[in-house]
Amino acid sequence: MRLTLNGCACFVFAVGLLALGIAFIVFGRQLAPADTSAAQAFRTDPSCTAPLSAVVPPGNCTVVAATVLVAVMRVGNAMGRTRSRTPYVYLHFADGSTLSDDLEGSDGRDFVQSVHSGAPARAQLFRGKLVRVASGSSTAETISAPDVSATTDAEMPWVGAVLIAVASLFAFAGLRGARR
């Protein structure tokens, strides 16, 4: 017995993927200007490019002392059997406030493996958002960092284009299925 999609099901998938692809393109292009300018400010501001261990000149970034409450790999199970593992940090500041965010890439994974609860840390804030954290010899950038957001925005139109291409394949398969 051969399992195939009928023409109607292929068109439903095609319409869904087309809508999703268009949304990726629109949102990527809509978010790109603001995130790109924030990333440019982040990369060029002396307060943001200074090492976290140095005295930071005034600007868009501030560096504050913090305590690591939690630095772990958060395990998620979105839709399927494969569990996602995301490096995550939760910080406590001297004024009693707390901030948390997901960490980016292999530096984030190294950070959660080498830093333990209660460790002193230095946190870099860009316009009030946690963008980088350092403790001991480990440093990691968060997903809220402007350069990470700008990179994501640049990738969204490409992902949208791929989704539209897959939608066209489903539409073609739907036409072939409807002819039978």
Disulfide bonds with the S-S distance in Angstrom:
Cys48-Cys61 2.05
